């Protein structure tokens, strides 16, 4: 028999990915589920409690779902981590890194 021991190494392969659910990276599906739950609550409130017509209630209730799907697909899915926060920071504060370019000629008298 061979007396060599089996060498085991920790690869941390489970740390490389946060998984996928419904084709969405990580736990992004919770944003869509939250938008759908908010939409159901709004349509029930408007239609049942406030006695609004069904289709205007449905139109108003679709806003959270549409915003959730737009946020996930536009700012999170397939983007690097922190892309949405960095984009918001760039839009609010401008560029944060890199040298400031001088537009005037420094050698002119």
Helices and strands as residue ranges (DSSP letters): G 13-15, E 20-21, E 24-25, H 29-44, I 45-49, H 54-71, I 72-76, H 83-93
